[in-house]
Amino acid sequence: IYQQYDYALNKYLGLKKDKIITFKLEGTNVKKNYDIIRDELLKYPEIIAISGSQNLPINIEQSTIVNDEKGGDSSDDKSIYQLRTDYDFKDVYELNILSGRYFSRDLNDSINVCLVNKTAAKALGWTPEQAIGKTISDDWVHGDRKVIGVVDDFHMHSMHMNIKPMLIELRGGRFRKFASIKLSGVKLKETIARIEQLISSHSNYPINY
C-alpha cells in the first residue's frame, strides 16, 4: 500500500503542481475585479504567476465534438475535452510546448485560436509540427479555431485513466471559476495571509484551498 501511495504522490502528471495554491472564485465582485486583484497580488515578489480557468487542470469536465475539416464527414468527428483558461496558465503550471506557441497578450490573441495536446493532434492525424496552422471545426457559434500550439500531454483526470484529446481555449469573464497562484515558497505564511486579506476585501465567501 505504501508503494502505491508513494507512486501516486510522486508520479509526474505532465505539469508541475508544486508551490501552487488553488481556490474557487466565488462572488460577483471577485470575478468582476479579477484583473485588479491579480495585478495587486503580482506586486508581491513571493507571487510568481496567477491564472484563472474554468476547471483545474486535474479535473477538466467540458468537452465538444470537433472535425479536422469544415463540413467534413461525421465519421471523422472526435470528442475532445476543453480547458478554458488565460494567458498565464502556462507560466503557473509550466506546460511543455512541443510546437508553436502559447497565447500572447502582445499578439492580441482572440478566442478563435487554440492549443491542443499531443494526443489530440495524433487523433486528428497530425504530428505536433503539422498541427500548427490547422483548423478545428465544430458547431461553435464563433466559428472555427486555428491551432497555434501543441502542448505535451498531462493527466487531466485520474492518473489511472488514459490521457484524452484536449484543446486549450482562451477565455475569461464568466468562464473563470478557479484561480491558481504559483508561489516562490518564501514567506509562505505571510503570502497566504496577504492573498486571503485581498480576496476577502472583494468577497464575503470563505477561501477554500
C-alpha contacts under 8 A as a table, 3 or more apart, distances in Angstrom:
res1	aa1	res2	aa2	distance
1	I	4	Q	5.14
1	I	5	Y	6.22
2	Y	5	Y	5.04
2	Y	6	D	6.01
3	Q	6	D	5.04
3	Q	7	Y	6.06
4	Q	7	Y	5.11
4	Q	8	A	6.23
5	Y	8	A	5.14
5	Y	9	L	6.07
6	D	9	L	5.02
6	D	10	N	6.10
7	Y	10	N	5.37
7	Y	11	K	5.58
8	A	11	K	5.57
12	Y	15	L	7.20
12	Y	16	K	7.79
13	L	16	K	7.44
13	L	154	F	5.46
13	L	155	H	5.31
13	L	159	M	7.36
14	G	95	L	7.66
14	G	152	D	7.08
14	G	153	D	6.04
14	G	154	F	3.96
14	G	155	H	6.41
15	L	93	Y	5.69
15	L	94	E	6.17
15	L	95	L	5.72
15	L	96	N	7.71
15	L	154	F	6.13
16	K	93	Y	5.16
16	K	94	E	6.07
16	K	95	L	7.76
17	K	20	I	5.78
17	K	93	Y	6.33
19	K	182	K	5.82
19	K	183	L	5.33
19	K	184	S	6.87
19	K	185	G	6.23
20	I	92	V	7.65
20	I	180	S	6.49
20	I	181	I	5.40
20	I	182	K	4.40
20	I	183	L	6.03
21	I	180	S	5.81
21	I	181	I	5.36
21	I	182	K	6.69
21	I	183	L	7.83
21	I	209	Y	6.39
22	T	178	F	6.98
22	T	179	A	5.56
22	T	180	S	4.46
22	T	181	I	6.35
22	T	209	Y	5.48
23	F	178	F	5.76
23	F	179	A	5.60
23	F	180	S	6.90
23	F	207	I	6.62
23	F	208	N	5.74
23	F	209	Y	4.76
24	K	177	K	5.94
24	K	178	F	4.41
24	K	179	A	6.32
24	K	207	I	7.47
24	K	208	N	7.17
24	K	209	Y	7.87
25	L	30	V	6.53
25	L	31	K	6.63
25	L	176	R	7.67
25	L	177	K	5.23
25	L	178	F	5.24
25	L	179	A	6.50
26	E	30	V	6.62
26	E	31	K	7.39
26	E	177	K	7.56
26	E	203	S	7.20
26	E	205	Y	6.37
27	G	30	V	5.58
27	G	31	K	6.73
27	G	203	S	5.75
27	G	204	N	7.45
27	G	205	Y	6.90
28	T	31	K	5.40
28	T	32	K	6.06
28	T	203	S	7.92
29	N	32	K	4.98
29	N	33	N	5.81
29	N	202	H	5.70
29	N	203	S	6.45
30	V	33	N	5.25
30	V	34	Y	5.66
30	V	37	I	7.89
30	V	199	I	7.14
30	V	202	H	5.52
30	V	203	S	6.09
31	K	34	Y	5.08
31	K	173	G	6.97
31	K	174	R	7.62
31	K	176	R	7.28
31	K	177	K	7.94
32	K	35	D	8.00
32	K	173	G	7.46
33	N	36	I	5.30
33	N	37	I	6.20
33	N	202	H	7.92
34	Y	37	I	5.12
34	Y	38	R	6.03
35	D	38	R	5.05
35	D	39	D	6.10
36	I	39	D	5.27
36	I	40	E	6.18
37	I	40	E	5.16
37	I	41	L	6.18
37	I	198	L	7.27
37	I	199	I	7.47
38	R	41	L	5.22
38	R	42	L	6.16
38	R	50	I	6.65
39	D	42	L	5.19
39	D	43	K	6.78
40	E	43	K	5.55
40	E	44	Y	7.88
41	L	44	Y	5.86
41	L	47	I	6.94
41	L	195	I	7.11
42	L	45	P	7.05
42	L	47	I	5.85
42	L	48	I	7.03
42	L	49	A	7.06
42	L	50	I	7.78
43	K	47	I	7.85
44	Y	47	I	5.69
45	P	48	I	6.86
45	P	184	S	7.99
46	E	183	L	5.79
46	E	184	S	5.09
46	E	185	G	7.08
46	E	186	V	6.18
46	E	187	K	7.24
46	E	188	L	7.99
46	E	191	T	6.82
47	I	50	I	7.85
47	I	181	I	7.16
47	I	182	K	6.16
47	I	183	L	4.69
47	I	184	S	6.16
47	I	191	T	7.73
48	I	92	V	7.79
48	I	181	I	7.63
48	I	182	K	5.47
48	I	183	L	5.52
48	I	184	S	6.33
49	A	88	D	6.91
49	A	91	D	6.48
49	A	92	V	5.55
49	A	181	I	5.98
49	A	182	K	5.26
49	A	183	L	7.44
50	I	88	D	6.41
50	I	89	F	7.48
50	I	92	V	6.39
50	I	179	A	7.05
50	I	180	S	5.74
50	I	181	I	4.54
50	I	182	K	6.32
51	S	85	T	7.45
51	S	86	D	6.46
51	S	87	Y	7.58
51	S	88	D	5.14
51	S	89	F	5.11
51	S	92	V	6.68
51	S	179	A	5.70
51	S	180	S	5.22
51	S	181	I	6.57
52	G	85	T	5.96
52	G	86	D	6.29
52	G	88	D	7.99
52	G	89	F	7.37
52	G	172	G	7.45
52	G	176	R	5.44
52	G	177	K	6.93
52	G	178	F	5.54
52	G	179	A	4.54
52	G	180	S	6.36
53	S	56	L	6.72
53	S	83	L	7.60
53	S	84	R	5.73
53	S	85	T	4.15
53	S	86	D	6.75
53	S	89	F	7.99
53	S	171	R	7.66
53	S	172	G	7.49
53	S	175	F	6.82
53	S	176	R	4.77
53	S	177	K	5.90
53	S	178	F	5.34
53	S	179	A	6.58
54	Q	83	L	7.16
54	Q	84	R	5.53
54	Q	85	T	6.41
54	Q	175	F	5.10
54	Q	176	R	4.86
54	Q	177	K	4.86
54	Q	178	F	6.10
55	N	59	N	6.44
55	N	60	I	5.56
55	N	61	E	7.30
55	N	83	L	6.93
55	N	84	R	7.32
55	N	177	K	6.89
55	N	178	F	6.41
56	L	59	N	5.60
56	L	60	I	6.49
56	L	178	F	6.82
57	P	60	I	5.96
57	P	83	L	7.45
57	P	155	H	8.00
57	P	156	M	5.52
58	I	155	H	6.40
58	I	156	M	4.16
58	I	157	H	5.18
58	I	158	S	7.59
59	N	156	M	5.49
59	N	157	H	5.22
60	I	81	Y	7.06
60	I	82	Q	7.15
60	I	83	L	6.45
60	I	156	M	5.94
60	I	157	H	7.00
61	E	81	Y	7.07
61	E	82	Q	7.58
62	Q	81	Y	5.76
62	Q	82	Q	5.37
62	Q	83	L	7.40
63	S	79	S	6.87
63	S	80	I	5.40
63	S	81	Y	4.03
63	S	82	Q	5.17
64	T	79	S	5.83
64	T	80	I	5.57
64	T	81	Y	6.48
64	T	82	Q	7.19
64	T	138	D	7.85
65	I	77	D	6.29
65	I	78	K	5.49
65	I	79	S	4.57
65	I	80	I	6.15
65	I	138	D	6.29
66	V	77	D	5.54
66	V	78	K	5.33
66	V	79	S	6.44
66	V	80	I	7.01
66	V	136	I	6.34
66	V	137	S	5.46
66	V	138	D	4.75
67	N	70	K	6.92
67	N	72	G	6.55
67	N	74	S	7.67
67	N	76	D	6.21
67	N	77	D	4.86
67	N	78	K	6.27
67	N	124	L	7.78
67	N	136	I	5.96
67	N	137	S	5.19
67	N	138	D	6.32
68	D	72	G	7.33
68	D	76	D	7.74
68	D	77	D	7.92
68	D	124	L	6.26
68	D	134	K	7.74
68	D	135	T	6.30
68	D	136	I	5.14
68	D	137	S	6.20
69	E	72	G	4.90
69	E	135	T	6.97
69	E	136	I	6.83
69	E	137	S	6.23
70	K	136	I	7.71
70	K	137	S	5.40
70	K	138	D	7.65
72	G	76	D	7.18
73	D	76	D	5.74
73	D	77	D	7.44
74	S	77	D	5.13
78	K	123	A	7.67
78	K	124	L	7.75
79	S	165	P	7.45
80	I	120	A	7.33
80	I	164	K	7.28
80	I	165	P	5.05
80	I	166	M	5.13
80	I	167	L	6.84
81	Y	164	K	7.36
81	Y	165	P	6.22
81	Y	166	M	4.44
81	Y	167	L	6.24
82	Q	166	M	5.77
82	Q	167	L	5.17
82	Q	168	I	5.94
82	Q	169	E	6.96
83	L	166	M	7.16
83	L	167	L	6.21
83	L	168	I	4.72
83	L	169	E	6.11
84	R	168	I	5.89
84	R	169	E	4.77
84	R	170	L	5.93
84	R	171	R	5.47
84	R	175	F	7.04
84	R	176	R	7.99
85	T	89	F	6.63
85	T	168	I	7.15
85	T	169	E	6.24
85	T	170	L	5.39
85	T	171	R	5.22
85	T	172	G	6.78
85	T	175	F	7.90
85	T	176	R	7.17
86	D	89	F	5.89
86	D	103	F	7.74
86	D	169	E	7.83
86	D	170	L	5.24
86	D	171	R	5.83
86	D	172	G	6.64
87	Y	90	K	7.32
87	Y	102	Y	7.74
87	Y	103	F	5.46
87	Y	104	S	6.30
87	Y	105	R	6.97
87	Y	170	L	7.26
88	D	91	D	5.43
88	D	92	V	6.44
89	F	92	V	5.21
89	F	93	Y	6.22
89	F	94	E	7.93
90	K	93	Y	5.48
90	K	94	E	5.19
90	K	95	L	5.06
90	K	102	Y	7.41
91	D	94	E	5.04
91	D	95	L	7.23
92	V	180	S	7.16
92	V	181	I	6.83
92	V	182	K	5.48
93	Y	182	K	7.95
95	L	151	V	6.76
95	L	152	D	7.25
96	N	151	V	5.65
96	N	152	D	5.46
97	I	100	G	7.20
97	I	101	R	6.70
97	I	102	Y	7.44
97	I	149	G	7.02
97	I	150	V	5.95
97	I	151	V	4.46
97	I	152	D	6.24
98	L	128	P	6.57
98	L	149	G	7.54
98	L	150	V	5.52
98	L	151	V	5.38
98	L	152	D	6.05
99	S	128	P	5.82
99	S	129	E	5.74
99	S	132	I	7.43
99	S	149	G	5.56
99	S	150	V	5.31
99	S	151	V	7.29
100	G	129	E	7.54
100	G	132	I	6.23
100	G	148	I	5.63
100	G	149	G	4.16
100	G	150	V	6.46
101	R	148	I	6.02
101	R	149	G	4.79
101	R	150	V	7.58
102	Y	115	L	7.25
102	Y	148	I	7.16
102	Y	149	G	6.08
103	F	109	D	6.26
103	F	114	C	7.99
103	F	170	L	7.50
104	S	107	L	5.33
104	S	108	N	6.41
104	S	109	D	6.07
105	R	108	N	4.94
105	R	109	D	6.51
109	D	112	N	7.96
109	D	113	V	6.93
110	S	113	V	6.12
110	S	170	L	7.01
111	I	114	C	7.50
111	I	145	R	7.75
111	I	169	E	6.71
111	I	170	L	5.44
111	I	171	R	6.90
112	N	142	H	7.39
112	N	143	G	7.22
112	N	144	D	6.49
112	N	145	R	4.60
112	N	146	K	6.28
113	V	145	R	4.97
113	V	146	K	4.62
113	V	147	V	5.86
113	V	148	I	6.44
113	V	169	E	7.18
113	V	170	L	7.60
114	C	145	R	6.18
114	C	146	K	6.07
114	C	147	V	5.04
114	C	148	I	6.00
114	C	149	G	7.16
114	C	167	L	6.59
114	C	168	I	5.55
114	C	169	E	5.11
114	C	170	L	7.02
115	L	147	V	5.43
115	L	148	I	5.75
115	L	149	G	4.67
115	L	150	V	5.46
115	L	151	V	7.03
115	L	167	L	5.53
115	L	168	I	5.00
115	L	169	E	6.95
116	V	120	A	5.96
116	V	121	A	6.53
116	V	147	V	7.11
116	V	149	G	6.62
116	V	150	V	5.00
116	V	151	V	6.26
116	V	165	P	7.59
116	V	166	M	5.68
116	V	167	L	4.19
116	V	168	I	6.02
117	N	120	A	5.34
117	N	121	A	6.44
117	N	150	V	5.34
117	N	151	V	4.72
117	N	152	D	5.72
117	N	153	D	5.52
117	N	165	P	6.43
117	N	166	M	5.58
117	N	167	L	6.40
118	K	121	A	5.16
118	K	122	K	6.25
118	K	127	T	7.95
118	K	128	P	6.50
118	K	150	V	6.20
118	K	151	V	6.14
118	K	152	D	5.52
118	K	153	D	5.68
118	K	165	P	7.66
119	T	122	K	5.15
119	T	123	A	6.14
119	T	153	D	6.68
119	T	163	I	7.30
119	T	164	K	6.45
119	T	165	P	5.06
119	T	166	M	7.50
120	A	123	A	5.00
120	A	124	L	6.20
120	A	164	K	7.28
120	A	165	P	3.95
120	A	166	M	5.79
120	A	167	L	7.44
121	A	124	L	5.20
121	A	125	G	6.33
121	A	126	W	5.05
121	A	127	T	6.20
121	A	128	P	6.30
121	A	131	A	6.32
121	A	150	V	7.56
121	A	165	P	7.74
122	K	125	G	5.04
122	K	126	W	5.26
122	K	127	T	6.21
122	K	128	P	7.93
123	A	126	W	7.50
123	A	165	P	7.24
126	W	129	E	7.66
126	W	130	Q	5.39
126	W	131	A	5.46
127	T	130	Q	5.07
127	T	131	A	6.18
128	P	131	A	5.34
128	P	132	I	7.24
128	P	149	G	7.99
128	P	150	V	5.81
129	E	132	I	5.97
130	Q	133	G	7.92
130	Q	134	K	7.69
131	A	134	K	5.43
131	A	147	V	6.54
131	A	148	I	8.00
131	A	149	G	7.60
131	A	150	V	7.36
132	I	147	V	5.39
132	I	148	I	5.30
132	I	149	G	6.03
132	I	150	V	7.63
133	G	146	K	5.88
133	G	147	V	5.29
133	G	148	I	6.07
134	K	146	K	5.81
134	K	147	V	5.49
135	T	144	D	6.52
135	T	145	R	5.64
135	T	146	K	4.67
135	T	147	V	6.20
136	I	144	D	5.86
136	I	145	R	5.22
136	I	146	K	6.37
136	I	147	V	7.26
137	S	140	W	7.87
137	S	143	G	7.49
137	S	144	D	4.87
137	S	145	R	6.61
138	D	143	G	7.78
138	D	144	D	6.79
139	D	143	G	7.49
140	W	143	G	5.65
140	W	144	D	7.16
147	V	150	V	7.84
153	D	163	I	7.11
154	F	163	I	7.06
155	H	158	S	6.84
155	H	159	M	5.89
155	H	163	I	5.91
156	M	163	I	7.13
157	H	161	M	6.81
157	H	163	I	7.91
158	S	161	M	5.49
159	M	162	N	7.51
171	R	175	F	6.24
171	R	176	R	7.31
172	G	175	F	5.39
172	G	176	R	5.25
173	G	176	R	5.64
174	R	177	K	7.37
176	R	179	A	7.85
183	L	186	V	7.73
183	L	188	L	7.85
185	G	188	L	5.57
187	K	190	E	5.46
187	K	191	T	6.06
188	L	191	T	5.11
188	L	192	I	6.19
189	K	192	I	5.38
189	K	193	A	6.28
190	E	193	A	5.09
190	E	194	R	6.30
191	T	194	R	5.11
191	T	195	I	6.33
192	I	195	I	5.03
192	I	196	E	6.16
193	A	196	E	5.11
193	A	197	Q	6.09
194	R	197	Q	5.08
194	R	198	L	6.21
195	I	198	L	5.33
195	I	199	I	6.12
196	E	199	I	5.26
196	E	200	S	5.88
196	E	207	I	7.07
197	Q	200	S	5.20
197	Q	201	S	6.39
198	L	201	S	5.26
198	L	202	H	7.04
199	I	202	H	5.41
199	I	203	S	6.21
200	S	203	S	4.99
200	S	204	N	6.21
200	S	205	Y	7.41
200	S	206	P	7.57
201	S	204	N	7.84
203	S	206	P	7.98
